[in-house]
Amino acid sequence: MSHPIIKDLNTRYTAKKYDASKRISAEDMEVIKEALRLSASSINSQPWKFVIVESDEAKQRFHDTFENMHQFNQPHAKAASHTILFAHDPEFTKEKFAKRVDAEVSSGHLPADMYDMFMGAYAFAEANTDENGFNGTWTKAQVYIALGNILHTLARLGIDSTPMEGVDAKLIGEKFADELEGHVCDVALAIGYHEEGEDYNHGLPKARLAQDHVVTVA
Ligand SMILES: Cc1cc2nc3c(=O)[nH]c(=O)nc-3n(C[C@H](O)[C@H](O)[C@H](O)COP(=O)(O)O)c2cc1C
């Protein structure tokens, strides 16, 4: 299929080795940040924080979070141009949701007299909140929408990436406590440019189940 979307999805892949000398331009980083911000989420909750690891100091901190586990992902911490920490809010409260509804009104998306009606949508969050106020399973699901969105954005920009659930959420929480502000990072995304001739995963065909195995038209 020659559609540009299908071309994007066929050419993007999980990079296994980065060229440490190549950096993403400031212009492309702005596109990436804006694409993150524009990601969709249930009831427009946006229960997330995206921490962009860019400086050498932050890269060293991220590198050090692999001290106890998942060392196979550790080289990306310094060799990739950037890493994005995708973090969810484990306690997304009604007060926090009200800030989003404020933005609904101030942006002109929601008429002011519908404010209370929109607040009622918090019932979706409540239905996913336990007796301790934890709704991290639901908010983490929202973060993966942003991850999928950015994978395609990167493909379109010709930037390579590596999604990583192989990260240590506890150590990231400790070493990036200031940036995370209570959010939890269970998944990160290294981004940059693969090292020519050194990345065994580059240029291989896609390995996916057949379309009729995963898509059913009823
Ligand atoms: C949520 C998620 C977590 C992943 N975690 C890792 C990881 O920790 N390390 C890694 O090398 N690849 C990781 N991958 C890459 C997958 O193995 C890869 O996406 C899959 O095999 C499909 O291959 P492709 O991305 O090259 O199309 C992850 C992918 C996703 C979507």
The ligand as an SDF file (V2000), in Angstrom:
LIG
                    3D

 31 33  0  0  0  0  0  0  0  0999 V2000
    4.9550    0.1460   25.1510 C   0  0  0  0  0  0  0  0  0  0  0  0
    6.1760   -0.4380   24.5150 C   0  0  0  0  0  0  0  0  0  0  0  0
    7.2550   -0.8080   25.2910 C   0  0  0  0  0  0  0  0  0  0  0  0
    8.4280   -1.3000   24.7050 C   0  0  0  0  0  0  0  0  0  0  0  0
    9.5380   -1.5490   25.4760 N   0  0  0  0  0  0  0  0  0  0  0  0
   10.7250   -1.8140   24.8570 C   0  0  0  0  0  0  0  0  0  0  0  0
   11.9450   -1.8380   25.5840 C   0  0  0  0  0  0  0  0  0  0  0  0
   11.9840   -1.6710   26.8070 O   0  0  0  0  0  0  0  0  0  0  0  0
   13.1120   -2.0400   24.9020 N   0  0  0  0  0  0  0  0  0  0  0  0
   13.1320   -2.2480   23.5340 C   0  0  0  0  0  0  0  0  0  0  0  0
   14.2120   -2.4240   22.9480 O   0  0  0  0  0  0  0  0  0  0  0  0
   11.9630   -2.2670   22.8190 N   0  0  0  0  0  0  0  0  0  0  0  0
   10.7890   -2.0270   23.4410 C   0  0  0  0  0  0  0  0  0  0  0  0
    9.6210   -1.9490   22.7050 N   0  0  0  0  0  0  0  0  0  0  0  0
    9.6810   -2.1890   21.2560 C   0  0  0  0  0  0  0  0  0  0  0  0
    8.8140   -3.3590   20.7760 C   0  0  0  0  0  0  0  0  0  0  0  0
    9.4400   -4.5740   21.0210 O   0  0  0  0  0  0  0  0  0  0  0  0
    8.5190   -3.0990   19.3010 C   0  0  0  0  0  0  0  0  0  0  0  0
    7.7410   -1.9460   19.1740 O   0  0  0  0  0  0  0  0  0  0  0  0
    7.8000   -4.2660   18.6260 C   0  0  0  0  0  0  0  0  0  0  0  0
    8.6050   -5.4150   18.6060 O   0  0  0  0  0  0  0  0  0  0  0  0
    7.4070   -3.9080   17.2040 C   0  0  0  0  0  0  0  0  0  0  0  0
    8.5530   -3.5740   16.4490 O   0  0  0  0  0  0  0  0  0  0  0  0
    8.7370   -2.1500   15.7420 P   0  0  0  0  0  0  0  0  0  0  0  0
    8.5800   -1.0680   16.8160 O   0  0  0  0  0  0  0  0  0  0  0  0
   10.1540   -2.1670   15.2460 O   0  0  0  0  0  0  0  0  0  0  0  0
    7.7200   -2.0100   14.6810 O   0  0  0  0  0  0  0  0  0  0  0  0
    8.4710   -1.4800   23.3020 C   0  0  0  0  0  0  0  0  0  0  0  0
    7.3640   -1.1110   22.5340 C   0  0  0  0  0  0  0  0  0  0  0  0
    6.2480   -0.5910   23.1230 C   0  0  0  0  0  0  0  0  0  0  0  0
    5.1040   -0.1220   22.2400 C   0  0  0  0  0  0  0  0  0  0  0  0
  1  2  1  0
  2  3  1  0
  2 30  2  0
  3  4  2  0
  4  5  1  0
  4 28  1  0
  5  6  2  0
  6  7  1  0
  6 13  1  0
  7  8  2  0
  7  9  1  0
  9 10  1  0
 10 11  2  0
 10 12  1  0
 12 13  2  0
 13 14  1  0
 14 15  1  0
 14 28  1  0
 15 16  1  0
 16 17  1  0
 16 18  1  0
 18 19  1  0
 18 20  1  0
 20 21  1  0
 20 22  1  0
 22 23  1  0
 23 24  1  0
 24 25  2  0
 24 26  1  0
 24 27  1  0
 28 29  2  0
 29 30  1  0
 30 31  1  0
M  END
$$$$
